[in-house]
């Protein structure tokens, strides 16, 4: 084939045809994205290709030729890659989405865009290439230093009334592909075009619906699944202390999100929650298999991301000791309606 990709500048490209024969051999079909190419697992890095299902058959390694917004979030965005994809284009898509595929004869040549409107967002505007998320938390303060605020989650244990937290929200915005803190604590995340980044969708709190007491100590384990564009990040925290638990360790796992992997991970979290809830009463010793077992199949530890969180939160106070059971992660998700922030944070988001 002699399809060309003329470049207007470093960030603006076109698919072109050399002659009428190429035009005649080119047509378009609807496909469904099944998976994405990964060039590196830690930090997880997409190669901007995908596996796309067309007419019931899977086609791996198809370049994604889609212009993300220039400068979001570095100068190399939308530059042409050697595999004929545009850099960071994959971050505007997700497995399960219907897409427009350019075909050359009977072979898929490139994914050009979406073939159905978003659930959330302007249906006429290009999709946002998602790359940011926000963590928000209340500060743990122990007993007797502020009015108790009941958690908006399904909890029945009376002993939780002993543990209080500050009612103010703190927050940090992260760029997941760095990974890095996009702005500092409690600062507005200003995007390159001058607007404030919006995070209308709350991540799923998939495990850890209770704090647990053992003697005079309280410990907590919790997991969240945060889907950022095409990638799922699973944040796992362990906190312990007296009278309020402080962060002991944090870890982050990641993989390309697919509906099939989602179901496996949710089943894993449900089994983990059931194990966490056994033992009888409020005084229950931590089961070490909850720390070491129940892996989220197919994910890879994100060491740099975990260290970024640990450096800020591990064994710290003065506003950096989250009441983790109430903490929330937020992002932008074109495939879901906006979350009502007054609803409980559950596995449904």
C-alpha positions in Angstrom: 0.0 0.0 0.0 1.1 3.6 -0.5 -1.2 5.4 1.9 0.8 8.4 3.2 0.7 10.4 6.4 1.5 14.0 5.4 2.3 16.2 8.4 1.2 19.8 8.6 3.4 20.2 11.7 4.8 18.0 14.4 1.4 17.6 16.0 -1.1 17.6 13.1 -1.2 14.8 10.6 -3.5 13.4 7.9 -4.0 10.1 6.1 -3.7 10.7 2.4 -3.9 8.7 -0.9 -1.3 8.7 -3.6 -3.7 7.8 -6.4 -7.3 6.7 -7.2 -6.3 3.0 -6.9 -5.6 3.6 -3.2 -8.9 5.4 -2.8 -10.7 2.4 -4.4 -9.0 0.0 -2.0 -9.8 2.0 1.1 -13.1 1.6 3.0 -14.3 1.8 6.6 -15.8 -0.6 9.1 -17.0 -0.6 12.6 -14.9 -2.4 15.1 -14.8 -3.0 18.9 -11.7 -2.5 20.9 -10.7 -5.6 22.8 -7.3 -4.7 24.2 -4.3 -2.4 23.9 -0.6 -2.8 23.2 1.7 -2.3 26.1 5.3 -1.4 25.6 6.2 -1.3 29.3 4.5 -2.7 32.4 6.0 -0.5 35.1 5.1 2.3 34.8 2.4 1.0 32.5 3.0 2.5 29.0 0.8 2.0 26.0 2.2 1.7 22.5 -0.9 3.4 21.0 -2.0 0.3 19.1 -5.0 -1.9 19.9 -6.6 -5.2 19.2 -9.8 -4.5 17.4 -12.6 -7.0 16.6 -14.0 -6.7 13.1 -16.6 -9.0 11.7 -16.1 -11.4 14.6 -12.3 -11.7 14.3 -9.6 -10.1 16.4 -6.9 -8.0 14.8 -3.9 -7.1 17.0 -1.4 -4.2 16.6 -3.7 -1.8 14.8 -2.4 1.8 15.1 -4.6 4.4 16.7 -4.6 7.5 14.6 -6.4 10.0 16.8 -5.4 13.5 17.8 -5.4 14.2 21.5 -5.3 17.8 22.6 -2.0 19.4 21.9 0.1 19.8 25.0 -2.0 17.5 27.2 0.2 16.8 29.1 3.6 17.1 27.3 4.9 18.5 24.0 5.2 15.1 22.4 1.5 14.4 22.5 0.0 13.7 19.0 3.5 13.3 17.4 3.7 10.5 14.8 5.3 7.3 16.0 7.2 4.7 14.0 4.3 2.3 14.3 2.1 4.9 12.4 0.1 5.7 15.6 -0.1 9.1 17.2 1.5 9.4 20.6 -0.9 9.0 23.6 -3.9 8.4 21.2 -4.8 5.2 23.1 -5.7 7.3 26.2 -8.9 8.5 24.4 -10.2 5.0 24.1 -11.2 2.0 26.3 -11.8 -1.7 25.7 -15.4 -2.4 24.7 -15.9 0.9 22.7 -17.1 0.9 19.2 -14.7 2.6 16.8 -14.2 3.6 13.2 -11.6 1.5 11.4 -9.9 2.4 8.1 -9.5 -0.7 6.0 -7.0 -1.1 3.2 -8.4 -4.0 1.0 -9.3 -6.5 3.7 -6.8 -5.4 6.4 -7.4 -2.9 9.2 -5.0 0.1 8.6 -5.9 2.4 11.5 -8.5 3.2 14.2 -9.6 6.8 13.4 -12.2 7.5 16.1 -15.2 6.5 18.0 -18.4 5.2 16.5 -20.9 5.9 19.3 -21.5 9.0 21.5 -20.0 9.1 25.0 -22.2 8.5 28.1 -20.7 11.6 29.7 -19.4 14.7 27.9 -20.1 16.6 24.7 -21.0 14.1 21.9 -19.8 16.5 19.3 -16.4 17.2 20.8 -13.3 15.0 20.5 -12.8 12.7 23.5 -10.6 13.8 26.3 -7.4 11.8 26.5 -7.7 10.9 30.2 -4.5 11.1 32.2 -5.3 12.7 35.6 -6.9 11.5 38.8 -7.6 13.1 42.2 -7.2 11.6 45.7 -9.2 13.3 48.4 -9.2 12.4 52.1 -10.1 13.5 55.6 -7.4 13.7 58.2 -7.5 11.1 61.0 -7.3 12.9 64.4 -8.0 10.2 67.0 -10.4 10.7 69.9 -12.1 13.7 71.4 -10.7 16.4 69.2 -13.6 17.1 66.9 -17.3 16.2 66.5 -17.7 12.7 65.2 -18.8 12.4 61.6 -20.5 9.1 60.7 -19.1 7.5 57.5 -21.4 7.2 54.6 -20.6 3.6 54.0 -22.2 0.4 55.2 -20.8 0.1 58.7 -22.4 -1.3 61.9 -19.5 -1.6 64.4 -20.1 0.6 67.4 -16.5 0.9 68.2 -16.0 3.2 65.2 -17.6 6.0 67.2 -14.4 6.1 69.1 -12.4 7.2 66.1 -12.9 10.7 64.7 -11.7 12.7 61.8 -11.5 16.3 60.5 -14.4 17.2 58.4 -12.3 19.2 55.9 -11.3 17.5 52.6 -7.7 17.5 51.4 -6.8 16.5 47.9 -3.9 15.9 45.5 -4.1 15.6 41.7 -1.9 13.0 40.0 -0.8 12.4 36.5 -0.9 8.6 36.2 1.4 8.2 33.2 4.3 10.0 34.9 3.6 9.1 37.5 3.8 12.5 39.4 1.9 15.0 41.5 0.3 17.2 38.9 -0.1 20.0 41.5 0.6 20.2 45.2 -1.7 19.4 48.0 -5.0 21.3 48.0 -4.1 23.2 44.8 -6.3 23.6 41.8 -5.2 21.4 38.8 -4.9 23.9 36.0 -4.7 22.3 32.6 -2.5 23.6 29.7 -5.5 25.5 28.1 -6.0 27.4 31.4 -9.1 25.5 32.5 -9.5 23.6 35.8 -9.4 19.8 35.4 -12.7 18.2 36.2 -13.1 14.8 38.0 -16.9 14.0 38.0 -16.5 10.2 38.4 -15.7 8.5 41.7 -13.6 5.3 41.6 -14.9 2.0 42.9 -14.0 1.2 46.6 -13.8 -2.5 46.0 -12.6 -3.8 49.3 -12.3 -2.6 52.9 -15.7 -1.6 54.2 -14.7 -1.7 57.8 -11.9 -0.8 60.2 -11.0 -3.6 62.5 -10.1 -3.5 66.2 -7.6 -5.9 67.8 -7.0 -5.1 71.5 -6.3 -1.4 71.8 -5.1 -1.2 68.2 -7.2 -0.5 65.1 -6.1 -1.6 61.6 -7.5 -1.1 58.2 -7.0 -2.6 54.7 -8.7 -1.2 51.6 -8.5 -1.4 47.8 -9.8 0.9 45.1 -10.1 0.3 41.4 -9.5 3.5 39.5 -10.0 3.3 35.7 -8.1 6.1 34.0 -8.8 6.1 30.3 -7.9 2.6 29.1 -5.9 1.6 32.2 -7.0 0.2 35.6 -5.0 1.1 38.7 -5.7 -0.8 41.9 -4.6 1.1 45.0 -4.1 -1.0 48.1 -3.5 0.5 51.6 -2.7 -1.0 55.0 -3.0 1.3 58.1 -2.6 0.6 61.8 -2.3 2.6 65.0 -3.9 3.9 68.2 -6.3 5.5 68.6 -6.5 6.2 64.9 -4.7 4.1 62.2 -2.0 5.8 60.2 -0.6 4.6 56.9 1.7 1.6 57.1 2.1 0.7 53.5 0.7 1.4 50.1 0.9 -0.4 46.8 -0.4 0.2 43.3 -1.0 -2.4 40.6 -2.0 -1.7 37.0 -3.2 -3.4 33.8 -5.2 -2.5 30.7 -8.8 -2.5 31.7 -11.2 -4.9 29.9 -14.7 -6.0 30.9 -13.4 -9.5 31.4 -10.6 -8.5 33.7 -13.0 -6.3 35.5 -15.2 -9.2 36.5 -12.2 -11.2 37.6 -10.9 -8.4 39.8 -14.3 -7.7 41.3 -14.7 -11.4 42.2 -11.2 -11.2 43.8 -12.3 -8.2 45.9 -15.5 -9.9 47.0 -13.6 -13.0 48.2 -11.2 -10.7 50.0 -14.0 -8.8 51.7 -15.6 -12.0 52.9 -12.3 -13.2 54.4 -11.8 -9.8 56.1 -15.2 -10.0 57.7 -14.7 -13.3 59.4 -13.5 -14.0 63.0 -16.5 -12.7 65.0 -16.9 -9.5 66.9 -14.9 -6.3 66.8 -11.7 -7.9 68.2 -10.2 -9.7 65.3 -6.5 -10.4 64.5 -5.3 -9.4 61.0 -5.2 -12.3 58.6 -1.8 -12.1 56.8 -3.2 -13.8 53.7 -5.2 -10.5 53.2 -1.8 -8.8 52.8 0.0 -11.5 50.7 -2.8 -13.4 49.0 -5.7 -12.5 46.8 -3.7 -11.0 43.9 -5.4 -9.1 41.2 -4.7 -11.4 38.3 -2.8 -9.9 35.3 -1.8 -6.7 37.0 1.8 -5.5 37.5 3.1 -3.6 40.6 3.7 0.1 39.9 6.7 0.7 42.1 7.3 4.3 41.2 3.6 5.2 41.8 3.5 3.4 45.1 6.7 5.2 46.3 5.2 8.5 45.3 2.3 7.9 47.6 4.4 6.3 50.4 6.8 9.3 50.4 3.9 11.6 51.3 1.6 9.4 53.4 3.6 6.6 55.2 3.7 7.1 59.0 3.0 10.8 58.8 0.7 13.3 60.6 0.0 17.0 60.3 -2.7 16.6 57.7 -1.1 13.7 55.8 -2.7 10.8 57.8 -5.8 10.0 55.8 -8.9 8.3 57.3 -8.5 5.8 54.5 -11.8 4.1 54.8 -13.4 7.4 53.8 -10.9 8.4 51.2 -12.0 8.7 47.6 -10.4 8.7 44.1 -11.9 10.7 41.3 -11.3 10.8 37.5 -13.0 11.6 34.2 -14.9 8.8 32.6 -16.7 9.1 29.3 -18.4 5.8 29.8 -20.3 6.6 33.0 -22.8 9.2 34.3 -21.3 11.7 36.8 -21.3 10.4 40.4 -23.4 12.0 43.1 -20.8 12.8 45.8 -23.5 12.4 48.5 -23.9 8.7 47.8 -21.8 6.0 49.6 -18.5 5.0 48.1 -19.0 1.3 47.1 -17.8 -1.2 44.5 -20.3 0.5 42.1 -18.5 3.8 42.4 
